[in-house]
Structures are given as C-alpha cells and as structure tokens.
Amino acid sequence: MAKNPKQKQTTLSKKHLDRMHREQRQTRWIIIASVAVVILVVLVIGYGVLQDRVLRYRRPVAEINGERISAQEFRNYTKYYRYGIIRNAESNYQLASMFGGDPATLQSFLSQLQNSVQQLDTFTAGETAINQMVDNALVVQEAKKRGITVSDEEIDVRLQEALGYYANGTPTPTNTSTPAATSTLSALQISMMKPTATTTLTPTPSITETQATATPTLEPSPTPSASATPQTSPTPEPTSTPYTFEGYQNTYATVVADFDVNFQVPPETLRYVIETSLFREKLQKEIVGVVSCEEEQVWAQHILVADEALAIEIKGKLDAGEDWLSLVETYSTDEGSKSQGGDLGWFSQGKMVKEFEEAAFALKVGEVSDPVNSQFGWHIIRVLGHENRPLTTVECQNQEQTKFENWLTEYRNAAQVQILDYWQEIVPLQPTLSPEIQQAIEQASGATGDIPPTP
C-alpha cells in the first residue's frame, strides 16, 4: 500500500497578518466615513428644508421697543392687506362695468383700478403692511401701559358683527348726521355777493344702483288672473329664516376656510386685525378726548392775475370805489370762480396755499387785501365771512382721526423702532388681481376705452 504524502499546511506570517488587519481597519473606516457623509448630506438637506419652511419665517422683520414681529406674522398680514385691496378693486370693476358708459365716470373707476395696481406693487404693499404692523404694535403697547384691555369676548363679538350676527338683536341705526352749516347774512355780506337769478328747482330722479349680488325678495310676485276665476285666499308671505348662532358659526367656518385656502391667511391673523382695531379705537378715545366738532372758517372771494403790476393797479381801482364784480369779470384768470364773482366759498385752515390762507384769515369781514403772491399768481382777496362753523359727522370723525394720527407719528418718532431689510426677501406676491380685472385695466388704458362686463 502506497504511503500518503504529507499535506503541506499554509502558515501566515506576522507580516501578512498585519496587512490583513490594516485592510480590515481601512474598510471599516471607509464604511464609517461613507455613512457619515450620507448622514451629513441628509442633515444639510433637512436643515435647508427646515430653514426654508420654518426657521426663515421665525426671523424678525421688525423690533418695536424690544417686541419683535416675525417674518411669518408679516407675511400673513401682508396677504390680508393685499386681500383688502383686491376686494376694493373687484367692487370698482363691477361698478365700472355697470355705470361706465359715461367717459368721465369710466375714467374715475379706471383711476381707482390703476391705483389698486400700484398699491399691489410688491415693495409698496410690503412697506405699507410692515409700517401698519409697527403702528399696531405701538398702539397696543401704549394701550396696555394705560390699563386698556381687549378680551377674547370682545373680539368674538366684533367678528360676529362683521358677519351680520347680533346676539342681542340687530341694532337700530341712529341718525348721526350734522345739519349743513348755515349763516344769517348781514346787509354787508349780501351787498358783496354776486346776485343770482331766481330759478325753479326741478326734482332730480334718484337712481337705484343694482347690487352686485341678487337679494331675494320676500314679497310674492303678482300673478295675472282672469276675471272669471274665483278669488282664492291670499297666499301667506314667506318669512326669512332667523340668523341663529349656529348659522353664524357655519358662516364663520366658511369665511375662515376661504381665507385659509384661497388667500393663505390663517384665523389668528383675522383675530389680530380685530384685536388691534379695538385697541386703536379705545386708545384714540383716550388720546383725543372730546373734540369740538366746529372749526374757524373764512368765506372769501379773490381776483387772480399773473403779475404784480396789474394786481396793484386793480387794488387801486378798488380803493377808488370801482365795482368788485366788474373787475373780477374783466381781469381774473381763475375760470373756476370768475363766473361766481371770485367766490371761493367757506374754507378752513390747511385748505389753501399758505400765503393765501394767512392773508385771508387776517382780514376782517368786508376788508380787501393788498396783492398776495402765491404759486398760482397774484391774488386780491376780499373776505365775506369769518366764524366758527359746525362740521359734518364725517368731517368731525376725520378731525379726530387726524389728531390721533399726529399723536401716533410723534409717539413713533420717540420709540425704538427698527425695521429690518429682510422683509423685502420674503414679502408675498399673492393674492393678486384676477385675470379678468387685469385684462379690463389693460383694455381701458388702451385703444378700446371700455370696461368689459363682468362675467
């Protein structure tokens, strides 16, 4: 039997073992490095998404006395601001399509639509919105310093009223109009006025505007009947469905969903708008106090000419006793008042250019000024009346608003307000005007000169 050869066994040297261990370590580190790179890439991408979706909108765009306005708050409010402009433009568009047959009326509506386009300019809308938010912050801060509060219940009630729901019944409208100011004319005033022919006033037929959305009529429409048909018992008139709190909740849910889905304006922004308006109303009452709804006014006539020499000549003729009305007819270049004897009516301070105003308010009734120079030319002024006159309700409200805005401007100048340029990078471009309105503006501005009817 043959002898089996002895198998040769492979023995690894120390050198080979060290090399194998090095290769294993290198492979392990390559795997670890690869995993680390993948994790780092995921983290970078995740941070980018987080920065784009979350963190960038948490950055402040303004700081008011230490209080910050976040980018997200700014974006939400700017969208709401744009929404208000768009709604106003849609209303003007509908009115233009219904009543724009007259060129002057059409031009008026067109100007308002073009103004809406300018307000929706990205920078303009963003700048207006952020300044409004700064003012709101200052108002709320000052109101809270004075112990003024606005509760959630007050916000809820204001929201309900905005949507036509009144828990305690619909309030009865009160007549707050102020009678037109009238004065008892003296013999001197009557003598200075241009006589007018007696005219018979013909009543002007009133025009009832057609509403943009149809309103259901509660009275049944009359139906013709033949004389031989026996008279039937009257059909009961339909009654309106009461607007309950549940109905309001449904309306509110619909409105909130519309704002959120179509305009990306969340519910908290709607509450912010209501809350800040309530704070403003309360603070304005405290700041402004009781306002006298009357102001000093002057009733004046004038003769306007181009050069001083002629104005001096006319003043000499008046001093010599020549007739005012004849001189107005002969010399005045103000076509708007010339046919009325130069009559400018009653006006308060701030309504005329400074030089004219100062001269007019310095004159007594019946006095005639020396020639007064302004940007319009040379004036000779005669005053017919000078008295305190009552303001209309709207004028009184405007006076209160102006007084509060003047206070707010001074208060803001003294406050620590910092508006960061970052807002310009994240100002929203939506919502925007519908294509129909944009097309209408382009057509009305071009050769057609017509606003197409609303679809």
DORO-540447 format. One record per residue: y, z negated, x of N, C-alpha, C in turn; residue in one letter. Coordinates in pm, whole numbers, plus 50000, padded with zeros to 5 digits. Each point is the difference from the previous one (the first is absolute). Layout:
<pts>
YZXYZXYZXA...
</pts>
This chain:
<pts>
498805000050088501205000049912501225000050089M500935009149962501175001350088500954988349982A500614996450103500964988849999501345004649947K500614992549890501335003549941501084997450103N500875009550012501094997850094500974989249948P500514992650087500934989149961501365005849961K500424996649875501295005349952501174994050078Q500965008950025501194995650075501064994749903K500454988250013500994994049912501415001650057Q500925004049902501395002350041500744986750006T500624997550108500764987650017501485003550017T500894994549905501445002550006500624991350108L500775006550076500704992450104501234992949941S500534990950076501194992549958501185009249978K500055010550078501105009649989499955007249865K498755003849964499845006849871500334990849883H499624987550010500294990349893501514998049983L500684998750111501464998149991500685012149935D499535011850036500585012149941499755000549850R498814996449958499675000249857500864990049922M500194988350061500844989949933501455004649988H500485006850104501375005149994500165010349888R499015008849990500075010249895499954993949861E499224989449984499934993249870501354993449965Q500604993950103501304993649978501065010549965R499985011150070500975010749974499835005549858Q498755001949963499755004949863500504990249897T499764987150027500464989749907501535000049989R500685001150113501474999949997500555012749933W499335010950020500445012449932499904998549849I498914993949957499824997749856501074990649948I500254989250074501014990349957501385006449996I500305008050104501325006750004500155009849885A498935007349971500055009749890500254993049867S499294989049980500194992349876501424994649993V500514995250114501364994750003501025010749967A499795012150055500935011049972499985003449852V498795000449941499905002949857500724989349919V499784987350038500674989049928501515001150015I500475003450123501435001250023500605011349917L499295011349995500475011349920500104996049852V498954993049952500024995549861501164990649976V500244990950095501104990549985501355007249999L500155010050090501265007450005500235007449870V498945006749952500135007249873500284990449886I499274988850001500214990049895501404994350003G500514997450123501374994850011501015010449952Y499725012750034500905010549954500065000749849G498834999149937499955000149853500704987649945V499734988350063500634987649956501515000650017L500435005650113501435001450025500655009449899Q499315011149971500565009949909499974995249856D498954992849962499844996249860500604986349968R500024990950096500384986149971501154995250087V499794999550131500944993150088501385006450001L500075013349999501305006650007500874996949880R499374996749886500764997049880500314985149987Y499474992250096500374985850004501194997650093R500335010050078501144998650090501294998949919R500974992550050501274998649926500875012450017P500755003049897501005010750007501424994149994V500094987449963501314993449995499794984950004A501024993150051499964985350004501364994949953E499974991249899501224994949938499994984950009I500854994750088500064985550020498614994150025N499205007150079498664995250034498925004349903G500365005549886499015004749902499725014850023E498715003450006499615013750033499655008149875R500295012950009499535009849902498965008550068I498775000049948498945007550064500105014949968S499335008050084500005014449978499365003549866A498944992749962499345003049873500914997049882Q500724988850006500954996749892501085010849991E500465004550115501025010550002499475012949939F498785004050037499435012249947499834999349848R499514988749952499794998449856501325000949924N501044993450052501295000149930500655013850007Y499845006850113500585013550012499365009549899T498704998649980499325008349899500554997049861K500254987349972500584996449870501415005849988Y500784999350106501355005549999499975015149974Y499085007050067499875014449979499575002949857R499124991849946499555001649861501194999649905Y500934990650021501174999049912500875012550005G500185005550119500795012350014499325011549928I498695000950016499245011049938500064999149849I499884988149944500094998349855501365004349949R501054996550073501355004149960500155015250007N499425006150103500055014650013499245006749887A498874994449960499225005849890500784999549870E500744988949979500824998949880501115010549999S500675001750115501055010250009499445014049983N498815002250050499355013149987499735003349854Y499514990249924499745002249858501305002649924Q501044992350030501295002049933500595013650036L499845004150125500535012950042499295011449928A498714998649980499255010649933500375000949852S500464988749943500364999949857501475003449976M500894995350087501435001349975500735007650111F499245007350083500625006850113500515013949970G500155003649872500515013249967501435002050043G500804989449995501405000850043500064999250152D500685009450067500025000150148500514987050060P501044994149939500554987650054498984988649989A499324999449883498984989749981498845002050097T499585012550015498915003250093500364995950142L501245002750041500434996550134499984984950021Q500364992549895499974985450010498604994950023S499045005249921498614995950017499465004550135F500385012150042499545005150128500504991250114L501244995649993500554991350104499234986950008S499624994649884499234987650000498605002150057Q499395011449970498685002950055500075001950152L501035006850045500165001950144500284986850070Q500704991149933500254986750055498694992350014N499095001949903498684993550009499245005050121S500095013050027499335005750117500544993650127V501314998250008500604993850117499574985550015Q499894992949888499574986050006498554998750045Q499185010249971498594999850038499785004650143L501045003850069499865003150143499344988150069D499055002950090499184989550060500844988950062T500965003850084500814989950067500904992849900F500635007549909500924994049902499294990049912T498835003949947499264991049912499554987550075A499495001850121499564988450078501134990750036G501135005750042501154991750038500544992349879E500085006649886500484993249879499064988849960T498695002950003499014990049959500024987750090A500055002150131499954988450089501274991749990I501145006449977501234992449982500004992349870N499415005649896499864992649875499104987950018Q498935001550078499104988850024500694989050082M500835004050095500774990150077500944992349907V500705007249913500894993449904499224990749908D498845004549955499174991649913499594987050071N499635001350128499604988250076501164990250014A501195005250028501184991350012500314993249868L499895007449889500274994349868499024988649970V498715002350025498994989949970500224987750090V500305002350127500234988850091501174991349954Q501115006449967501174992449957499764993249866E499305006949909499704994149869499184987250017A498985000650085499154988250021500784988650065K500945003450090500864989550059500794992749892K500385007349896500804994249892499134993949891R498704999450022499114993949902499635009149884G500275012950013499655009649895498545003950015I499275000149892498595003650003499705010849896T498915006950023499475009849905498524997249986V499564996849881498604996349977499165012349968S498674998350011499095010849962500155003449852D500284989749919500165002249857501215008949972E501084998150074501195008449982499715014550038E499245001750106499625013650041499145006449892I499064992449947499125005349894500815004249878D500964991549960500825003149882500825012750024V500575001550119500795011950030499135012550000R498784998950051499085011249995499655003749856L499794989849918499705002549859501165007349932Q501214995350025501175006349939500175014450050E499685002350127500115013650054499065009649930A498894994849949499025008249929500104998449849L501134994249954500274999649857499284989249923G499464989950068499324989149929500884987550005Y500274994449882500824987849989499184989649925Y499594989750073499124990049941500644993149880A501324998250003500714993049893500695009549903N499575012549999500625009749911501055008350071G500185012349953500985008950060501404994549980T500784998150108501354994649984500925009549926P500934994349924500985008049927501105004350096T500275013050009501065004650091501354994049960P500764995950099501334994649975501045009950048T501085000949925501085009250035500884993450105N499925005050123500784994350110501145009150042T500285010249921501055009450038501384993549987S500895004150088501364995049999500905010449935T500844995949905500905009849938500885006750104P500315012649976500855007350093501364993250009A500514999250123501284993550021501135008349940A500844993549923501155006849942501254991650027T501115006550008501264993150026501025004049895S500864990549964501135002949911501115006150085T500335012349972500985007150081501424995849964L500794998050104501404996949979500785012949979S501254998549956500855011849980500205007550131A500094992650112500185006350131498775008450035L498814994449976498785007450033499875012549914Q500324998749873499905011649910500965011050044I501164995950047500995010050040499575007650125S499154993850083499575006550124498755008649982M499334998549887498775007749976500335014149952M499105009350030500175013549950499615000549854K500875004849912499655000649858498835009549978P499114996049908498845008349969500055004149854T499535012149972499985004949863498954992549919A500304998049873499054993349912498865009549969T498804995450024498845008449977499074993649901T499245008449931499004995049907498664999750070T499414988450004498754998450071498855004649913L499195008750055498815004749930498794992850056T499214993949913498824992750052499105009450078P499544995350113499085007850083498574996549961T499195010149968498634996849962499254993650116P499254989749969499244993250105498735007850028S499544999050124498805006950043498934989650029I498865001549940498894991150025499085006450100T499834993550117499175005850103498524998649963E499235010550028498574999549978499354991950111T499174990449962499364991650099498945007950074Q499794996050128499035007150082498594998449946A499724988449941498684997749941500184997649853T499095005449922500134998949855499774985849953A500834995649904499864986849941499445001549859T498904993149968499425001749866500944995149892P500085007649892500834996149885499164991649905T500564988549962499234990949915500065003849854L501015007849959500095004149860499175012549977E499265000749888499185011849976500855012349974P499535011650043500735012549977499885003849854S501105005049936499945003949860499135012349983P499225000249892499155011549970500445006049868T500145013649990500445006449876498924998649894P500444998949874499044998849889500485008549884S499065005649924500335008149883500444990949887A500875005449910500534991749891498914995949902S498935008549989498964996749902499054989450052A500074997250128499074990150055500484986149964T499104991749944500434986649965500434992350125P500984991349980500524992050110498974989650039Q499714999350127499034990250048500724987650048T499234989650015500594987550049500425001750145S501084993550042500495001750136498984995750104P499945007750107499104996650110500654989350088T499274989450029500604989550083500395005550137P501184995950046500465004450131499214993150110E499685007350106499264993750109500864989750072P499394990150052500714989550073499605000850147T500934996350084499735000650144499044988950041S499215003150100499054990150052500774989950083T499844986949973500734989950078499655001050148P501014998150083499815000350145499634986050043Y498714997650014499504986750032499984997850151T499724987550038499884996850141498845007650063F498935001849922498875007750049500425014650024E500825005349909500515013550019500865001050125G500804989850024500824999950121499134999850124Y498944991849998499114999250115499375013550031Q499635007349894499435013350021501035009550059N501244999349948501075008450054500284996550145T500064987150029500264995550137498915004950095Y498754998849957498895004650085500105015050027A500405007649898500155014550016501135003250097T501144993049985501155002450088499664996350144V499374988550018499654995650135499035009950066V499015004649923499055009750054500695013150036A500975004149918500745012450027500794998750130D500694988750017500754997750123499074999850120F498884993249987499094998150113499315012950039D499525007549902499225012150028500895011850034V501035002349919500815012150014501164998650099N500464987650022501164998250088499734990350115F498804994250005499614990550105500974988150007Q500444995749885500874988249992499184988749938V499674989550077499144989349948500744990849903P499254992149922500644991149901500974990050063P499694995350122500884990050061501395005750029E500105013150021501325006150020500795000049871T499345002549887500684999549870500534985949974L499224990050033500444986249980501134996650098R499945005550120501074997850098501325005449947Y499965012049940501215006149946500594991349890V499154995149911500474991349890500534986950054I499274993950093500404986950053501355000750070E500195010050087501265000950073501165003249906T499755007849895501085002949905500414987349925S499044991449967500324987349933500794990950093L499594999250126500754991950097501435005350012F500155013150003501335006050014500874996649879R499445001249880500764996949878500504985650002E499124990850036500374985750000501024996950109K499805005750118500944997450109501355006249969L500015011849941501275006649968500824991549904Q499364994049902500734991449906500654988350073K499284994750099500544988450072501105004250097E499835011450065500995004650098501275004849931I499835008349898501145006349934500704990449908V499234991949927500594990849904500565007549879G501014994349941500625006049882501055010150046V499815012449959500925010750038500935003149883V501285000650030500975003949897499885015049977S499625003549879499775014249970501305007049962C500994998750087501235007549988500575001750139E500845010150018500575002550131501395006249986E500784998450105501355005650003499925015250009E500735006749913500005014649999501435005249985Q500175012350043501295006749991499815013249926V500985003349919500035012849929501155008050062W499695011350061501015007250077499965014949975A501175006350027500145014550004500425003750142Q499815012650036500495004250131500335014950000H500875003550095500295013950031499515002350142I499135009850019499425002650132500545013250054L500544999550123500485012150066499495000250144V500175011450066499395001950132500834994350114A501354999749989500794995850115501024989449962D500444992650101500894988749979501385004549952E500515010850053501355004649963500095002549849A498995006649945500025002749856499864987049922L499194990750050499844987249931501314992449996A500755000350110501314993250004500965006749902I499945013249993500875007349907499694996149855E498724999249965499604996449862500424985749969I499854991050098500414986149978501504999449973K500795008350070501435000449975500325004949860G499275009949952500205005249864499704989049897K498934992350024499664989149908501104989450000L500494996550119501074990050009501265004849930D500175013449995501185005749935499835001149849A498804996149950499794999749855499245011749943G499475008850085499235011349947498694995249939E499455008149909498834996149922498715000450085D499274989049993498754998850076499015011049961W499775001749870498995009449953500335014350043L501295003449998500395013550042499735002150149S500264989750079499765000950144498515000850032L499184992849921498545001050018499555014449976V500465005749889499615013749965500425009950107E501174997550060500575009650096499374998850139T499754987850045499684998150141498584995050030Y499394992049914498754993350037498875009950026S499264997550106498855008550036498674994049955T500074988549935498774993749949499685006049864D499145010049998499695006949876499274991149901E499304989850050499264991149911500874991449912G501184996150050500884991149923501305006849957S500265011950049501275006849974500265002049852K498975004149926500185002649857500184987249920S499714988450062500164987149933501244992650049Q500945007150058501214993550051499754992250127G498935003750073499664992950123499264987049976G499534997949875499364987349962498634998650067D499814988850069498734996950066499214989349927L500564994749892499324989549925500004986750073G499194990849948499894986650059499005000450116W500294992750107499054998950110500194986550069F498904995450058500014987250071500075002450150S500124989450076500065001250145498665005350053Q500105008750100498815005950057499645013549942G500735004349897499705012849934500805011650059K501144997250058500865010450057500064998350152M500525010250068500174998950145500984988750028V499884994050118500714987750031501515001349985K500605010650054501455001549996500525000949857E499295007749918500415001649861499844986849925F498864993450021499724987449929501044989350032E500314998350128500954989650039501375002449937E500445012549999501315003149941499984997849850A498935004049932499944998849854499984985449957A499204991850068499894986049961501254992050036F500845005450088501244993050037501145002849903A499855010349915501075003849908499944992049871L501174998149940500074994149867499975011149896K499744996249876499925010049892501355007249989V499975013350002501205008149990500585004150132G499564993950110500555003350132499355012750055E500785007050084499545012350066500044997750150V498935003750067499894997650144500775010350080S500264996650127500435010050097498785008750032D500195011350065498855008550034498954992350082P498745001349959498884993250064499045010650055V499684998850128499125009850063498554995349998N499085009149967498564997250005499295012550049S498714999550007499225011550045500125011949906Q500504997749876500125010749902501375006550000F500974993750064501355005350002501024988949979G501145003649936501084990549976500094997049850W499984987049968500014995649861501334993449966H500445002249877501054991849940499334993449879I500004986750000499204992349904500914993149900I499625000449874500714992349897498974991649926R500284987049986499054990749937500374998049854V499005001749912500194998049857499484986649952L499054994150072499444987249960499404992750118G499994986649991499454991650107499564986849937H498674998149987499504988149930498544997650034E499534988049964498584997050009499305005449875N498935007750020499335006349888498524996350000R499404998349881498584996449993499105011450048P498894996250060499025009750047498925002149894L499365011550003498845002149914498844991850055T498944998849922498834992450044499435005650129T499915013250006499465006350121500914997650119V501315001349980500954997650109499934985650048E499834990749907499904985850037498734997550082C498885006049957498754998650074500125006150138Q500665011450009500205006350130500864991450091N500984993249941500864991250079499194988250056Q499124994449916499134989050044499075004850112E499435011949981499095005550099500725002650132Q501215005349992500775002850121500314987150076T500374989649926500314987250063498774994350070K498845001149937498774994950062499625008450121F500135013249991499655008650112500924997450120E501264997249974500934996650109499554987150069N499594990149919499504987550057498755002650083W499095008049947498745002750069500245007250133L500975008950003500325007150125500474990150107T500884990949963500484989950095498874990750042E499164996249905498884991150030499025006750096Y499755012949979499085007250088500585001450140R501295002550011500635001350131499884987150081N499964988649932499924987250069498554995850026A499045006949940498594996450014499405006550124A498824994950039499265005750112499035010449944Q500425012450003499215010949944499655009950111V498715002850015499545009850098499075009849930Q500405012649997499165010749943499425007950116I498685000450008499315006650110499815014949970L500125008250103499855014449981498585004049960D499084990750009498595003149969499845005249857Y500904996149910499865004349861500045015349989W500695006550094500125014549995498665007050028Q499084993050067498695005950031499034999149883E500244990749908499024997849894500605001649860I501205005749989500615002049869499165009949920V499644996849876499145008849921500745012449950P499255010749981500565012549948499685002049852L499204991249944499605001049861500514987749924Q500145001349867499825011949918501175009950018P499815011949949501035010350013500175007349869T501015008549992500285007549879498865009649969L499775002249873498955009349958500405014250039S499025008850018500325013950034500895006849896P499844996349871500815006149894501494997050022E500314987350033501404996350019500555006350128I499215000150106500465006350124500285014949978Q499145006649925500205014149971501255002049915Q500224991049902501175001149915501294998650080A500014990850096501194998150083500275012450084I498945005750055500165012150082500505011649915E499455001549879500435010949913501454998149954Q500344987649963501354997449952501025001450112A499584997650123500905001450114500135014550044S499035008649956500015013950043500685009149902G499445011749988500665010449922499814998549851A498924993149958499714999649857500994991449924T500424988750063500974991449934499494994249871G498714997649991499444994949876498894990350032D499874989849917498924990350014498905003949903I498785002250047498945003749908499634988349909P499495002849882499634989349909498874991650056P499974987449956498934991250045498685004749944T498924998950079498715004649950499484991049890P
</pts>
